[in-house]
Amino acid sequence: MYRTYYTHQESNDWASKVVTDKPLGYIERLQLALFAKHSRLDLVHKSMPPPILVNLLWTLPIIRDIVKGRSGWLEPQRGNLLDVGCGNGDFLALMDYIGWDVTGIEPDVQACQIVRDRFQLSVLQGTLETVRLEPRTFDAITAFHVIEHMERPLK
């Protein structure tokens, strides 16, 4: 049913471009600058927007919420992160880029291969029920767009 689902194909958004070192447009550089502010990182990229613009935008709650959503509202700390249903790995790659140790779980074989080929990240093919994980291994666990795809989510 979900073989052609958008998260199982390579994407071309700003975060994916950053981690694969592709050129960014101005709006994408602005998104990167805002994300760097949230992540407390000194991300340097060609032609970054002026800090005054970034700081002004950061005062808007809606902007902060959108930017924080890109990191799953996780605070900018480092640790072990598990992303359940990681799809094409864009989120994993972004979190790896800012310093998290990441692992993904994904039932789709093709999506797992995209993650491995494109980002060289650890992804386990399967589901939470089929993949063996050591207890207390992860500091954070995320699952975006997963529950609505489960046959029996309460189980």
N, C-alpha and C positions, 0 to 999 in steps of 0.2 A: 504494500500500500504506500510506503514512503520511500521507495527506491529513488524517486526523482525529487525528494524533499530538498529545499534550498540549502539546508545546512550540511548536506552531504556532497556538495560541490564546492570547488574553490571559489572564494569570494574575492572581492576587490575593494573592500572598504579601507578606511584610513589605517586601522589597527593592523590589518593584514599587510598593507603596504609597508608600514613601519618595520615590522619584524622581518620582512623579506627584502628590505632596503630598496623599495621602489619609489619613484618620484611622487611627491605629494603636491596637490593643489593648495591654494591659500586657505580655504575653509578646512581642509584636512590638517594643515599645519596648525591652524587655530585649535582644532579638536585635540591634536597632540599636545599643544602647549597647556590647554586646560587639564588634560589627563595628567601631564607631568606635574602640574601644581597639586592636584589631588594626591598623586603618588609620592609627592615630595622627592622627585627625581630631578637631576640635572640633565635632562634630555636636550641634546644640542642637535639642531637640524638646520639646514640651509634656510635662510630667509624666514626665521620665526617671526610671528606677529609681535608688535610692540608690547612690552610687559604691562604698560598702562591699560591697554585694551583687555588683556587677559585678566588683570586684577579687577577691572571694572565689571567684566562679565561674571567673574567669580562671586561677586556680591549678590547675584541673582539666584535665589533658591532653586528655581527651575533648572538653571544651567548646572548648578552643583549636583542636583539629583540625577540629571541625565548623565553627567560625567561619572559620577559614582556608580551608576548602573553598569557602566562598561566593565567595572571590576567586581561586579556582583555585590556591590555595597560593602565589600571587604575593606577593612582599614588597611592603609599602606604599611603592613608589616610583612615579614617574610615567614615562610613555613612550608609545610607539605600540603598541597591542594589536590583534591580528587574532584574531577568534573564528570558527573554521571550523564551519559548521553552527549558526549563531547562533539558529535557531528564532525565538521570539517576541521576542528581544532583551532579556530580563530581565537576563541576565548582562552584556551590553554596557552597558545603562543603568546598572547598579550600578557598573561600573568607570568609566564616564564620570562618574558622580556623585562618585566619589572622586578624580577628576583625570586619569585615563588618556585619551589620544586614541584613540578606538576605531573600528574598522571591522569589519563582519561580512560573512561569505559564507554564503549560504543558497540551496539549490536551489529551495525552495518559494516560488512567486510570492506567495501569500497571506501567508505568514509575513513575507516582505520588506516587504510593505505595512503589516503590523501594526507592525513596527519603525519604519518611516518615519513613520507616522501618530501612533503613540502616544508615541514618544520623540524624533522628529526626528533620528535617527542615521543614519550612513552604512552602508548595507548593499548589497552587490553580489549580484545574483541570478546564481547559477551554482554551480560547484564549483571546487576547486583546479585542476582540469584545464582548465576553460573560462574562468575569470576571469584577466585579465592583471594581474599585480602586479609592481611594481618590486622588484628584488633589494635586500636589506638595508634594507627599509622599516620593519620591525617589530622592537620590542625583546622582545616576547613573543607567542607564538601558542598559542591554546588550542583544544581540540576536545572538547567534552563530548557524550557519547552520539552519536558519529559513526561510529566504526569498525564497530560492530555493524549499521549500516544500509547499509554499502557492499557492493556486489556482489562486488568484488575488492579487499579492503583492502590486500593486500601491494603491488599495483600502485600 
